[in-house]
Amino acid sequence: MKTKILILGCLVTCLCFLGCNKDDKIVKVSGITVSPTTIPLLQKGETVELEATVSPSDTQEDILWVSWDKNKVTVEAVEGTNGRKAILTAIRGGATRIFATSASKIVVSEDINVAVDSDDIAGLLIEEEFIGQGKMTGPMPGDIKDAIIKFERIGEEKLKVQMSVTVVLAIGENTMVSDITIMESSTEGIYLLSGECELDAIVAKLEFVITGSYNVSTEVLTLDMEDKGMDVKINITAEHGTSEPPPPPPPNNYAGDVAGEYIGAGLLHAIPLFSVPDTELEDVAITFEEVDNGTVKATLMIEMFGQPVTLTGNITVSETYTLSGNVSGDLVGLPISSISLPMSGSFDPSDHTLVLNFNGMAVIDLTADPVIPPKDLGGEVAGEYTASGLLLAIPAFSVPDTPLEGLEITFVRIDNNTVDASIVTELFGQSVTFTGEVTVSETYALSGTVTGIIDLGTGGGPGPLPLSLSGSFDPDNQMLTITLSGMGGMITINLTAEPYDLTAKVAGEYIGAGELLAIPTFGVPDTPLDGLEITFVRIDKSTVDASIVTELFSQEVTFIGEVTVSETCALSGTVTGIIDLGTGGGPGPLPLSLSGSFDPTGQTFTFTLSGLGGMVTINLTAEPAE
């Protein structure tokens, strides 16, 4: 009979594991929606805040972000958000796509198109050839199949184009090659092309005037060619000849999926040599730490022979999540001083459970569930709120029922279950700040005591007044319901509160000053700006309607549009004004991107207006109008 020697282990009952429910499973992501779903044309260096909404809402699985072309845009997850938020940064001109994926790579979001404007369109056009389709009309009608269009730079804003055009005619196929000089000009990501060329057709030499455009957002090239004498027209729409390569898939970090803390249970098989019977194992603490994409460092704490042992070792994680390796640990008071056990098993990525087998001197079978980290209830409740409610009558002090409005409530996180509360309210004709620690239960019930300094008018002067706080928090609507009571039941204050309305504080009239940077194309020098009239009108909790009156091209222009105010007081949006650029087209709309920030403490703004293909940049600061 094969001798099996007992492995030494330890039953370590860590507090962090005592409350673990073996029925708890890590919930996997089943759906991802990214917002915003559309992104306007970006300028180099511009950033966009992204947010991934996942289902189910209680999943703790991380979200990863992928850019199809990191040379054009990058996407980085915001630290501490489990990938729920990310920052997209425009790197260079061109169009690409982004998406979000679950850490298990099982679920992906819809692609979102992203385009970045460029100050070197010629550089974009020469990168690779275009393949176009179209038609020729006139005396020689026919379809154009797979026209090959290649650009070569011959100046800062000039290109040479070579087109190999095959026109399918009744008499067969005809191939024509030509050179053309193209001048580009831009308006909101559409760059206009013009020039002349000659094409040697079967029956004649054709002299064409060419107009066209290149759209940065779609990377589509259009060319319209018209012969000067024979009424021949060629229209071509072209795209890049090679399709965009698929994005590199997120790295298959199998070890990262397995890494974590687990609680195991199972059986230590009998070891007759040491008179050890079959022994049930409970609360076995298991930790897997990521070493690289395919390796974890395992630490297991098991008790055997009444002695604790810690087993450690590197374990390989395969693409199918099978586990293999060796773990070893030191022994005390036995004939041997250490033990090494082969370990095999598997990991189920759908519910994060483990099946482990140790088969050597000792035979152990374990199953393990992940340790679910406690909810950060204090973090969820923390924030600034605006409250209203009622102070019930206090007959002993001749205080009637008193409505309360605009109370300031602040909860600052202390730990997962506790916040530091500050509540500013009116009481006995005084503004009193009540502070104290408040506990948040797993059901979001609130309880605690807050204390304020108040003069009750009894001749004793100001003194502490403690009030019991009870209530609840609605995590879906971020609403508070609170009751403050004290003084032997004489004081009762009932309050409801909602998150602090930042846009209500943003709304108002401001005076701006700053500088319009030089616009050489229009002969405009750096121009100081002062006394600008700026108005923000609240639309909802995250949006204001902006009106900015400024001087531009020697005209007074009013730019208006919706501006979004983020939780971090960042401003973003587009404002549009009607202006005559002096190009002969008369007055027309000029959209400008607005980006910047709001300082709620000083009620001041810093923002930039930019547009017209990067030619217009206005830097402004603003403070409240008197």
C-alpha positions in Angstrom: 0.0 0.0 0.0 1.3 3.4 -1.0 2.4 5.4 2.1 0.9 8.8 2.2 2.4 11.3 4.6 0.3 14.0 6.0 0.9 17.6 4.7 1.1 20.1 7.5 -1.6 22.9 7.1 -3.2 25.5 9.1 -6.7 26.6 9.7 -6.3 30.4 9.8 -9.6 32.1 10.6 -8.9 35.6 9.5 -11.6 38.2 10.3 -11.9 39.1 6.6 -13.0 35.6 5.8 -15.4 34.9 8.8 -18.3 36.7 7.2 -17.9 35.2 3.8 -21.0 33.5 2.3 -20.0 30.5 0.2 -23.1 31.2 -1.9 -21.7 34.6 -3.0 -20.3 34.5 -6.5 -18.5 37.2 -8.5 -21.2 38.4 -11.0 -19.9 38.6 -14.5 -20.6 41.3 -17.0 -23.4 40.5 -19.5 -23.7 43.8 -21.3 -21.7 47.0 -21.8 -22.9 50.4 -23.1 -20.4 53.2 -23.7 -21.4 56.9 -23.5 -21.2 59.2 -25.3 -22.2 57.1 -28.3 -21.1 59.8 -30.8 -17.9 61.9 -30.5 -17.5 65.1 -32.5 -14.4 65.8 -34.6 -11.5 66.2 -32.1 -8.4 68.3 -32.3 -5.0 66.9 -31.5 -4.5 66.7 -27.7 -8.2 67.0 -27.0 -9.7 64.6 -24.4 -13.1 63.1 -24.0 -14.5 61.5 -20.8 -16.0 58.1 -21.4 -18.3 56.0 -19.2 -19.2 52.3 -19.4 -22.6 51.3 -18.1 -22.6 47.6 -17.3 -25.2 45.0 -16.6 -26.0 43.6 -14.2 -25.4 46.7 -12.1 -23.9 44.7 -9.2 -21.1 43.1 -11.2 -17.6 43.7 -9.9 -15.8 42.6 -13.0 -13.3 45.1 -14.4 -13.8 46.8 -17.8 -10.9 47.2 -20.3 -10.7 49.8 -23.1 -9.3 49.2 -26.6 -8.4 51.6 -29.4 -8.2 50.2 -32.9 -5.4 52.5 -33.6 -3.4 53.9 -30.7 -1.4 56.1 -33.0 -4.6 58.1 -33.5 -6.4 57.9 -30.2 -5.6 56.3 -26.8 -8.1 55.3 -24.2 -7.0 54.9 -20.5 -9.2 53.8 -17.7 -9.6 56.2 -14.8 -7.9 54.8 -11.7 -10.2 53.6 -9.0 -13.3 53.1 -11.2 -12.8 49.5 -12.2 -12.7 50.7 -15.8 -16.2 52.2 -15.6 -14.7 55.6 -16.6 -12.0 56.3 -19.1 -10.2 59.2 -20.8 -9.9 59.3 -24.6 -7.0 61.4 -25.9 -6.6 62.5 -29.6 -3.0 61.8 -30.7 -2.9 62.5 -34.4 -5.1 63.1 -37.5 -7.3 60.3 -38.9 -10.3 58.1 -38.1 -10.5 54.9 -36.0 -12.8 53.1 -33.5 -12.8 52.3 -29.8 -14.7 49.8 -27.7 -14.9 48.5 -24.1 -14.7 44.8 -23.1 -15.1 42.8 -19.9 -12.0 41.6 -18.2 -12.9 38.1 -19.2 -13.1 39.2 -22.9 -16.5 37.6 -23.1 -18.6 40.7 -23.6 -17.7 43.8 -25.8 -19.5 47.0 -26.4 -20.5 48.5 -29.8 -17.7 50.3 -31.6 -17.6 54.0 -31.4 -16.2 56.0 -34.3 -13.6 58.6 -33.4 -12.0 61.1 -35.8 -9.1 63.6 -35.1 -8.5 66.7 -37.3 -5.0 67.3 -38.6 -2.9 70.4 -39.4 -1.2 68.2 -42.1 -3.9 66.8 -44.4 -1.2 66.2 -47.0 0.5 63.9 -44.6 -2.7 61.9 -44.1 -3.3 61.5 -47.9 0.1 60.2 -48.7 0.1 57.5 -46.1 -1.5 54.8 -48.4 -3.3 54.5 -51.7 -7.0 54.9 -52.2 -9.3 52.6 -54.2 -12.2 54.3 -55.9 -15.4 53.5 -57.7 -17.4 55.8 -59.9 -18.8 56.7 -63.3 -17.8 58.5 -66.5 -20.6 60.4 -68.3 -20.7 62.0 -71.7 -19.6 60.6 -75.1 -17.8 57.7 -73.4 -20.0 56.6 -70.6 -19.1 53.7 -68.3 -18.4 52.5 -64.8 -15.1 53.1 -63.1 -13.8 50.0 -61.4 -11.1 50.0 -58.7 -9.4 53.3 -59.6 -6.0 53.4 -57.8 -5.2 56.8 -56.4 -1.8 57.6 -54.9 -0.6 60.9 -53.5 2.9 62.3 -53.2 3.9 65.4 -51.3 5.4 68.3 -53.4 4.8 71.2 -51.0 3.3 72.1 -47.6 -0.2 72.2 -49.1 0.4 70.7 -52.4 0.3 67.1 -53.6 0.9 65.2 -56.8 -1.7 62.5 -57.5 -1.3 59.6 -59.8 -4.6 57.9 -60.8 -4.8 54.6 -62.6 -8.4 54.6 -63.9 -10.1 51.8 -65.8 -13.3 52.7 -67.5 -15.6 49.9 -68.6 -17.0 50.9 -72.0 -19.0 49.1 -74.6 -15.8 48.5 -76.5 -13.9 47.0 -73.6 -11.6 48.4 -70.8 -9.5 51.5 -71.0 -6.7 52.5 -68.6 -5.7 56.1 -68.0 -2.9 57.6 -65.9 -2.4 61.2 -64.9 -0.7 63.6 -62.5 -2.5 66.4 -60.7 -1.5 69.2 -58.2 -4.0 69.4 -55.4 -4.5 72.5 -53.1 -6.3 71.8 -49.8 -8.4 74.1 -47.7 -10.4 73.0 -44.6 -13.8 73.6 -43.0 -14.8 71.4 -40.0 -12.9 68.3 -41.0 -13.8 68.6 -44.7 -10.8 69.4 -46.9 -11.3 70.7 -50.4 -9.2 69.6 -53.3 -8.7 71.3 -56.7 -6.4 71.1 -59.7 -6.1 70.1 -63.4 -4.8 67.0 -65.3 -4.7 65.3 -68.7 -5.9 61.8 -69.3 -5.0 59.8 -72.5 -8.2 58.1 -73.4 -8.8 55.8 -76.4 -10.2 58.4 -78.7 -8.8 61.7 -77.4 -6.6 63.5 -74.9 -8.9 64.8 -72.2 -8.1 67.9 -70.2 -9.9 67.9 -66.8 -10.6 70.4 -64.1 -10.7 68.6 -60.8 -12.5 69.4 -57.6 -13.0 67.2 -54.7 -12.8 66.7 -50.9 -11.4 64.6 -48.2 -13.4 63.9 -45.1 -11.2 63.2 -42.0 -14.1 61.6 -40.1 -14.9 59.0 -42.7 -11.5 58.9 -44.5 -13.4 59.1 -47.8 -12.0 60.9 -50.8 -14.2 62.3 -53.6 -13.0 63.5 -57.0 -15.1 65.2 -59.6 -13.4 65.7 -63.0 -14.9 67.6 -65.9 -13.3 67.9 -69.4 -13.0 71.4 -70.7 -14.1 70.7 -74.2 -15.8 67.3 -74.7 -18.4 67.4 -71.8 -16.9 64.4 -70.2 -17.3 64.0 -66.5 -15.7 61.5 -64.1 -17.0 61.1 -60.5 -15.0 58.9 -58.1 -15.5 58.0 -54.5 -12.5 56.3 -52.9 -11.4 54.8 -49.6 -8.1 53.4 -48.3 -7.0 50.5 -50.3 -6.3 48.3 -47.3 -8.9 47.8 -44.7 -8.1 48.9 -41.2 -6.4 46.0 -39.3 -8.4 44.6 -36.4 -7.4 46.0 -33.1 -5.0 43.9 -31.0 -7.2 41.9 -28.6 -6.9 42.7 -25.0 -4.1 40.6 -23.6 -5.4 37.3 -22.4 -4.4 37.7 -18.8 -5.6 34.3 -17.5 -3.6 34.7 -14.3 -5.2 38.1 -13.7 -8.6 36.4 -14.0 -7.6 33.8 -11.4 -5.9 36.1 -9.0 -7.8 36.9 -5.8 -8.7 35.6 -2.4 -10.7 32.5 -1.9 -12.3 30.4 0.9 -12.0 26.6 0.4 -13.5 23.5 1.9 -12.9 19.8 1.2 -11.3 16.6 2.5 -7.9 15.6 3.7 -7.8 11.9 2.9 -6.8 9.4 5.6 -3.1 8.9 6.3 -3.0 5.4 8.1 0.7 5.8 8.7 0.0 8.6 11.1 -3.4 7.3 12.2 -5.1 10.2 10.6 -8.7 9.5 9.5 -10.5 11.3 6.7 -10.7 14.9 7.9 -13.1 17.6 6.7 -11.5 20.9 6.0 -13.3 24.2 6.3 -12.4 27.9 5.9 -9.1 27.2 4.0 -7.6 30.6 3.1 -6.3 30.6 -0.4 -4.7 33.5 -2.2 -3.5 33.7 -5.8 -1.3 36.6 -6.8 -0.6 37.4 -10.4 3.0 36.9 -11.5 2.5 37.3 -15.2 -0.3 36.6 -17.8 0.0 32.8 -17.3 1.3 32.4 -13.7 0.0 33.0 -10.2 1.8 32.7 -6.8 -0.4 30.4 -4.6 -0.6 30.7 -0.9 -2.7 28.2 1.1 -3.1 28.0 4.8 -4.3 24.6 6.1 -4.3 22.9 9.6 -3.2 19.3 10.0 -1.8 17.4 13.0 -3.0 20.4 15.0 -0.2 22.4 13.4 -0.5 25.3 10.9 1.4 25.3 7.6 1.6 27.7 4.8 2.0 26.3 1.4 3.3 28.5 -1.4 4.4 28.0 -5.0 4.0 29.3 -8.6 1.1 27.8 -10.5 0.6 27.8 -14.2 -2.7 28.9 -15.6 -3.5 27.6 -19.1 -5.8 29.2 -21.8 -8.5 26.8 -20.7 -8.0 27.8 -17.0 -6.5 24.5 -15.9 -4.0 24.9 -13.0 -0.8 23.0 -12.5 2.3 23.3 -10.3 3.9 22.6 -7.0 3.4 24.1 -3.5 5.6 23.5 -0.5 5.9 24.5 3.1 7.9 24.0 6.3 6.9 21.4 8.9 7.6 21.5 12.6 8.0 18.5 15.0 7.8 15.9 12.3 10.5 13.5 11.0 10.7 15.7 7.8 11.2 19.5 7.9 9.4 20.4 4.7 6.9 19.0 2.3 6.2 19.5 -1.4 2.9 18.6 -3.1 2.0 18.6 -6.8 -1.2 20.7 -7.3 -3.7 20.4 -10.2 -7.1 21.9 -10.7 -9.3 24.2 -12.6 -10.8 27.7 -12.5 -14.3 28.5 -13.7 -14.3 32.1 -15.1 -18.1 32.3 -15.1 -18.4 32.2 -11.3 -14.8 32.4 -10.2 -14.8 29.1 -8.4 -11.8 26.7 -8.0 -11.4 23.0 -7.9 -8.0 22.0 -6.5 -6.4 18.6 -6.0 -3.1 17.8 -4.1 -1.7 14.3 -4.6 1.6 13.4 -3.0 2.6 12.6 0.5 -0.9 13.8 1.4 -4.0 13.8 -0.7 -6.3 16.8 -0.4 -9.4 17.7 -2.5 -10.7 21.3 -2.2 -13.3 23.5 -3.8 -13.2 27.2 -3.2 -15.3 30.3 -3.7 -14.1 33.9 -4.1 -14.0 36.3 -1.2 -16.4 39.0 -2.1 -15.0 42.4 -0.9 -17.4 44.3 1.3 -19.4 47.1 -0.3 -18.0 50.6 0.2 -21.3 51.9 1.6 -19.6 54.9 3.1 -18.1 55.8 -0.3 -21.5 55.5 -2.0 -23.2 57.8 0.5 -20.4 60.3 0.6 -21.0 63.6 -1.2 -22.6 67.0 -1.0 -26.4 67.4 -0.8 -29.0 70.1 -0.7 -31.9 69.4 1.8 -35.3 70.7 2.6 -37.9 69.7 5.2 -39.7 70.8 8.4 -38.7 71.6 11.9 -41.7 70.5 14.0 -43.2 72.9 16.5 -41.5 73.2 19.9 -44.2 74.6 22.1 -41.9 74.9 25.1 -39.8 77.5 23.2 -42.8 79.0 21.3 -41.3 77.7 18.0 -44.0 76.9 15.3 -43.7 74.4 12.5 -40.9 75.9 10.4 -40.2 75.0 6.8 -36.5 74.5 6.0 -34.9 75.1 2.5 -31.5 75.0 1.0 -29.8 73.2 3.9 -26.2 72.1 3.2 -25.4 68.5 4.1 -22.0 66.9 3.5 -21.0 63.3 4.1 -17.2 62.5 4.0 -16.2 58.8 3.9 -14.4 57.5 6.9 -14.5 53.7 6.0 -16.8 51.2 4.3 -19.6 51.7 6.8 -19.0 55.2 8.2 -19.2 58.8 7.1 -18.5 62.1 8.8 -21.6 64.2 8.6 -22.0 67.9 8.6 -25.5 69.4 8.5 -26.1 73.2 8.5 -29.6 74.2 9.6 -31.6 76.9 11.2 -32.6 76.3 14.8 -33.8 78.8 17.5 -33.1 81.7 15.1 -29.5 80.6 14.7 -27.5 78.9 11.9 -26.1 75.7 13.5 -23.7 73.2 12.1 -24.2 69.7 13.4 -21.3 67.3 13.0 -20.7 63.6 13.9 -20.1 60.1 12.7 -23.0 58.3 10.9 -23.1 54.6 10.3 -24.4 53.2 7.0 -25.8 49.6 7.2 -25.9 47.1 4.4 -29.5 48.2 3.7 -28.4 51.8 3.5 -30.0 52.7 6.9 -28.4 55.7 8.5 -27.8 56.1 12.3 -25.6 58.2 14.5 -25.4 61.3 16.6 -24.5 64.8 15.4 -23.8 67.7 17.8 -24.0 71.4 17.3 -23.1 74.4 19.5 -26.2 76.6 20.2 -27.6 79.1 22.6 -31.0 77.9 23.9 -31.6 81.3 25.5 -31.8 79.9 29.0 -29.0 82.0 30.4 -26.3 79.4 30.2 -24.8 80.7 27.0 -23.9 78.5 24.0 -23.4 74.8 24.6 -23.4 71.5 22.8 -26.7 70.1 21.6 -26.6 66.4 20.5 -29.3 65.1 18.1 -29.9 61.6 17.1 -29.8 61.0 13.4 -31.8 58.2 11.7 -32.8 57.7 8.1 -32.0 56.0 4.8 -30.1 56.5 1.5 -31.6 55.5 -1.8 -28.6 54.4 -4.0 -30.6 54.4 -7.2 -31.7 58.1 -6.9 -28.9 59.2 -4.6 -31.6 60.6 -2.2 -31.4 61.0 1.6 -34.3 60.8 4.1 -33.2 62.0 7.5 -34.8 62.7 10.9 -32.9 64.6 13.6 -34.3 64.4 17.1 -33.3 65.4 20.6 -33.8 67.4 23.8 -36.1 64.7 25.3 -38.2 64.5 22.2 -38.9 68.3 21.9 -36.8 68.7 18.7 -37.8 66.8 15.5 -36.4 67.8 12.1 -37.5 65.8 9.1 -35.4 66.3 5.9 -35.1 65.0 2.4 -31.9 65.7 0.4 -30.7 65.3 -3.1 -27.2 65.6 -4.5 -25.8 69.1 -4.7 -26.9 70.7 -7.9 -23.7 72.0 -9.4 -25.2 73.6 -12.5 -27.4 75.7 -10.2 -24.2 77.2 -8.8 -22.7 77.5 -12.3 -25.8 79.4 -13.6 -25.4 83.2 -13.5 -23.9 86.2 -15.2 -20.2 86.6 -15.5 -17.6 89.1 -16.9 -14.8 87.5 -19.0 -11.3 88.6 -20.0 -8.6 86.9 -22.0 -6.9 86.8 -25.4 -7.8 85.9 -29.0 -4.6 84.3 -30.3 -3.3 85.5 -33.7 -5.0 84.2 -36.9 -2.3 84.8 -39.6 -4.5 83.6 -42.4 -6.9 86.5 -41.8 -4.2 89.0 -40.7 -5.5 89.0 -37.1 -2.8 89.7 -34.4 -2.9 88.5 -30.8 -5.9 90.5 -29.4 -6.6 91.2 -25.7 -10.3 90.8 -24.7 -12.0 92.4 -21.8 -15.5 93.0 -20.4 -17.0 90.0 -22.2 -20.6 89.2 -21.2 -21.1 85.6 -20.3 -24.3 84.1 -19.2 -25.1 80.5 -18.1 -28.7 79.4 -17.7 -29.4 76.1 -16.0 -31.1 73.4 -18.1 -30.7 70.4 -15.8 -28.3 69.0 -13.2 -25.5 68.5 -15.8 -26.2 71.1 -18.5 -26.3 74.9 -18.9 -27.3 77.1 -21.8 -24.3 79.3 -22.5 -24.2 82.8 -24.1 -20.8 84.4 -24.7 -20.5 87.9 -26.4 -17.0 88.6 -27.8 -15.2 90.5 -30.5 -14.0 88.4 -33.5 -13.0 89.5 -36.9 -13.9 93.1 -35.9 -17.4 92.0 -35.2 -19.4 91.6 -32.0 -20.5 88.0 -32.0 -22.8 86.2 -29.6 -22.0 82.5 -29.3 -24.7 80.3 -27.8 -25.0 76.5 -27.1 -25.3 73.8 -24.5 -22.4 73.2 -22.2 -22.0 70.1 -20.0 -20.7 70.4 -16.4 -19.1 67.2 -15.1 -18.9 66.0 -11.5 -15.3 67.3 -11.5 -16.5 70.8 -12.6 -15.1 70.2 -16.1 -16.9 72.1 -18.9 -17.4 70.9 -22.5 -19.7 71.7 -25.4 -20.1 73.6 -28.6 -21.2 77.2 -29.0 -22.1 78.8 -32.3 -22.2 82.4 -33.5 -23.2 84.1 -36.8 -20.2 85.9 -38.4 -19.0 87.2 -41.8 -15.5 85.8 -42.4 -15.0 88.2 -45.4 -14.6 85.3 -47.9 -17.5 86.5 -50.0 -20.0 84.0 -48.7 -21.7 86.5 -46.4 -22.6 85.8 -42.7 -22.8 82.2 -41.7 -22.6 80.0 -38.6 -19.2 79.5 -36.9 -19.2 76.7 -34.3 -16.5 76.8 -31.6 -15.6 74.0 -29.1 -15.7 75.1 -25.5 -13.6 73.3 -22.9 -12.5 74.4 -19.4 -13.3 74.2 -15.7 -15.4 75.9 -13.0 -14.1 76.7 -9.5 -17.2 76.4 -7.2 -15.3 78.0 -4.3 -14.5 81.2 -6.1 -17.3 81.1 -8.6 -14.7 81.5 -11.4 -14.2 80.0 -14.8 -11.3 79.2 -17.0 -12.1 78.0 -20.5 -11.0 77.9 -24.2 -13.0 78.5 -27.4 -11.5 76.9 -30.5 -12.5 76.2 -34.1 -12.2 77.0 -37.8 -9.8 74.1 -38.2 -7.6 75.2 -35.3 -7.3 78.7 -36.6 -9.4 80.3 -33.9 -8.3 80.0 -30.2 -9.8 82.2 -27.4 -8.5 81.8 -23.9 -10.8 83.3 -21.2 -11.2 83.6 -17.5 -14.5 84.8 -15.9 -15.8 85.9 -12.6 -19.3 86.8 -11.4 -20.7 90.1 -12.6 -21.4 92.6 -9.9 
